[in-house]
Amino acid sequence: MVGIDSTFTHADGTVFAVTTYGDRSGAGGSPLEQAAGPGTEDNVLVLVQGHGGTKTGFGLSLAEDFAGRGYYVITFDNRGAGCTVVPGQESFVPPDPAGVVDLSVTQGLFTYSDMADDVVALLDHFNVQKAHIAGASMGTLPSALTPPS
């Protein structure tokens, strides 16, 4: 299964790199139209990486596995990581060949609450009222802080 790459711009100007897998059951049209359509929200899964983590950190097979089980999976690069661009940051922070991000570049730029707000903004962008949210490492904090619908 191929992921669909896109971006969304947060109200603060941060441009997030996003990849989605699967479709929103009950929504017609292209995958992007399905993402914007009402669909069945019980099947939406957002994967949140830890600080400096990118959307590929969970591994393609995990996102594809859940998509194959009927979930619409949303992954994204956190602020200051991967291809997400934060205002005032000249460009994205590229990982080294081993996939390690220089976190000193983003130190102090955002809080756990900001990360939770990013998840809510992402869900709003995709017109999702309810979703399963799973996090790894520091990504578990925004998962816990994201208010339930």
Disulfide bonds with the S-S distance in Angstrom:
none
